[in-house]
Amino acid sequence: MKKFFLLFIFLLPAIVFAQDNSGHIPAGSNYIVTINPSAHIGNGDFSALGKLEMFTHSGETDENGNSLFFGDDDLDADRKAAFDGFFTTIFAQPSKAGIDTTKKFFIFFNSPDSVHYWAYVLPLSNADVFGDFMLSSLFSEKPAVDKGSGFSMVNAERLSVGWTGSYAIILLADYDFYIDETGKNPVEQQHIRDSIMLANMYGIGNSSTDSVISDSLRAQRTARLQKEEKEMLEKLAKDTTPEENVEVRYSYDSYYNPGDYDVPEVDKDSLVRKAARNEMKRLINLPYDLSVCSVANFRNVQQEDFDAMYWYNYGDVMQKRYEEQMSLRRDYYYYTNIGPDTSNIQNMWKGSYIASIVKISGNVATMEHRAYFSPALQANTKGMYTGRVKRKMFRYVKGENMLGFTAMSVDMEKFMKFYGSVYRESMSNSFAGMYQSYYLMVWDLLRVFLDDKTMYNLFDGKFLFAVTDLKPFTSSYVTYEYDENFNQQEVRKEKTEIRPEFVFIAGLGKEKKAKQILAILEKANAVKKQNPMYYLINTPGEYDIKMYLAIRNGMLIITNNEDLIQNHLKHGYSRKERVKGKIRRTGRRSPIVGWWDGKKSFALIKKNEEGNLSDDDLKSLDLLEKNISTGLIIGRRPKNGVQRIDVKVEMNSDDGKSGQTNFVRFFRMINSLFLIHSQTGSQ
Amino acid sequence: MYGKRPAPVFLLFFAAIAIVFSGCFEIVEDVTIHSNGSGTFFYTVNLSQSKVRLDGIMQLDSTDGYRVPKKDEINGDILKAKSTLEKSPGITNVETTSDWTNYIFTMKFDFSSVNNLNLAVESVSQELTTDHKRIPEASDNFAFAGKSFDRQSNYDAKVQGPKLTPKDKEILKDATYTCIYRFDDAVKSCSNTDSKISKSGKSVMLKLNMLQLALGQKSIVNRISLQ
């Protein structure tokens, strides 16, 4: 009995999660989107969404040539159109497609190696209906259905669809084989020379440095990476899965011949097709411990009530990005002896995830972002965000047209140690550390002149950044005039542009030291003293863009607001002019706060861009102005390794006038943003 | 060259930099042609009007779907262009400048014949594309036959114009392309009605809006007859 009980406990997660199909998603997937359609079926929500432009550009591409459905870029044009139509029907008329809308839908992206996958996991209410609908939607001629053990599968191009009695997986594959041209052009050759020089100068990659990775271990890991790559390619090349009319001419040698990195497109395509079919079989039979269900935080989030959820495998993605960067620069680390080792990054970030949970309740759309820290990060970030910004900081924030602000309060010593040391530690043995070394050098130089105590206390950890207006600013530019014989003369003219007015305020811990540093900067012509109160910062263009700096009341103030710096520096704005008490109190609610006045932002954009906006853009901005009230970001102190940041978007009360649910109103706003973005410059 | 290849490829890689980077810029193509067919080519890309935006964009990896090249990459491409020109037959005195404060880039060189000029322009544009393929728009742009000079163009607005995205149009709508041609002899006539002849009668200027050019509403093509 006891054994049975233990077995039951052990299998419980697998049993529970078998219900929602997430057991077919690999644990290492980069992104997972979960959609919970149950609350929005039967009330017209999905058919209303289906009419929005962002969902109805079936078969078309956006301005950058990308498809509007994830992953179908490489399908041929007809199938892409069919694919997009297929998905539109799934959401608008799920019963016609045999989809079960009482369970969750999943969309995920996984890039385990050079081939990456987009996949849709859909719950089925009727597998036969789904099979018929899918086959007739995606294929002009009925394809052969491959019957496996308990599942059916069809394949076309880089698309593979597999389904059982209860779920369907639609998988799209693409490749990411790199073309390594490293060292072929003079700039890269120079870069290699610079890398060697720097490596020698700072001893990076040399066994005598404080690297925790020994040369032999580094060599082992290099060999392992190369072996894995070779095995993957060989495995794919040897695969005997029948391929439709594609001759496999791929060989390992051709891939590794430095003079011939250009693997023929047809070979790559063949490999990707095979990879898609193999991956489909793997997903259908994915063991529990390799699925995302084995990640406790994912399991827990799935139990919560939400409309949609986005899961980002931050730790693994970070690791993959660095490895990708390093593989592109293979030659560099051979030259510099910097190994492709990313174990420190992995140790630091592995197990870090971000979950964004969307809930729409009444007039409020909440997006709760949760950062799950790895144990190593937990140790290094504990107590980093603490306290709240000072009330006096808000005196310098003009309230009339304020669009938003962010406020942050940190323990400076922990904060600087984290970014100065933890980042260094996590990257010191990777090639990324090479670039990092430029910045860390400055850090080290600072340590020569300033002791740790001064460095950590120069700022007191309170920071406030506010955008206080959108208004015309004047700057100069160089252009040409021509005399009667068209001889060119360079002239400088002035130009007025609408730009944000901002103020950045940082609390100072050591005002005397800050003033000393400012004096050094003045000597270096980085700042120019205007009067005893403030300086002009030497921005690119030699003081052309007016950016001011002042030290006042224990605060460092940087702004492009001339009125603030010239007339209100002594005591800040008057009570009437400064930001209201309610908003100020919001800014002091927690160590991380962001606040945004959506209504005012859109109204100001409309006012300032009058005459430049198309009718469609104006329509979209009207809708946004009418519907959005405010946005609020509240970051909480990390608790049990989880940092929560709540983003709340409040919509204006509708009183049912529009006849739409708030869910649809929210997506109509997103659709308006989509339209503004895609129609920019359409006039 | 960087990110998506823009539809209106005109002459040199500078144009691509400009399009990737900016919403307001000017390009000046200033060509001096002597009676014997030799001359000087002076090309300027001036992004100064967008410098505030560029200062921000240069800190990013990509913007609006275009990859933002790093300063080193651009400097590298300018060096690559210079080196290609220096190796090109009949090309001498190659000079390039990069003003990163005002975002103005220039390229100047002497050519011994218009054929050499065409070859040089073609070689540079080919060298700077990722796949090193020939760009038809960068080929055979100029022709000189003693008493007539032709500014030709292989850009097909009917094909390329409809491919322009709203973003491309936004980028090009405030941009200008100025052509100046200088001769030893006086100009008798110009086929392009938008062109102006200088007071001395020896130079021709054509200043065009780049969106109109890209859509085919205006043309860079010009036959200049000399006395």
Chai-1 contact restraints between the chains, C-beta under 6 A:
chainA,res_idxA,chainB,res_idxB,connection_type,confidence,min_distance_angstrom,max_distance_angstrom,comment,restraint_id
A,E63,B,T165,contact,1.0,0.0,6.0,A-B,restraint_1
A,E63,B,K167,contact,1.0,0.0,6.0,A-B,restraint_2
A,N64,B,G65,contact,1.0,0.0,6.0,A-B,restraint_3
A,V187,B,G76,contact,1.0,0.0,6.0,A-B,restraint_4
A,S475,B,V52,contact,1.0,0.0,6.0,A-B,restraint_5
A,Y477,B,S48,contact,1.0,0.0,6.0,A-B,restraint_6
A,Y477,B,Q49,contact,1.0,0.0,6.0,A-B,restraint_7
A,V478,B,S48,contact,1.0,0.0,6.0,A-B,restraint_8
A,V478,B,N102,contact,1.0,0.0,6.0,A-B,restraint_9
A,E484,B,K199,contact,1.0,0.0,6.0,A-B,restraint_10
A,N485,B,S198,contact,1.0,0.0,6.0,A-B,restraint_11
A,N485,B,K199,contact,1.0,0.0,6.0,A-B,restraint_12
A,N485,B,S200,contact,1.0,0.0,6.0,A-B,restraint_13
A,N485,B,S203,contact,1.0,0.0,6.0,A-B,restraint_14
A,F486,B,I180,contact,1.0,0.0,6.0,A-B,restraint_15
A,F486,B,S198,contact,1.0,0.0,6.0,A-B,restraint_16
A,F486,B,S203,contact,1.0,0.0,6.0,A-B,restraint_17
A,F486,B,M205,contact,1.0,0.0,6.0,A-B,restraint_18
A,P540,B,D55,contact,1.0,0.0,6.0,A-B,restraint_19
A,P540,B,T101,contact,1.0,0.0,6.0,A-B,restraint_20
A,G541,B,K51,contact,1.0,0.0,6.0,A-B,restraint_21
A,G541,B,T101,contact,1.0,0.0,6.0,A-B,restraint_22
A,Q679,B,P166,contact,1.0,0.0,6.0,A-B,restraint_23
A,T680,B,P166,contact,1.0,0.0,6.0,A-B,restraint_24
A,T680,B,K167,contact,1.0,0.0,6.0,A-B,restraint_25
A,T680,B,E170,contact,1.0,0.0,6.0,A-B,restraint_26
A,G681,B,P166,contact,1.0,0.0,6.0,A-B,restraint_27
A,G681,B,K169,contact,1.0,0.0,6.0,A-B,restraint_28
A,G681,B,E170,contact,1.0,0.0,6.0,A-B,restraint_29
A,S682,B,P166,contact,1.0,0.0,6.0,A-B,restraint_30
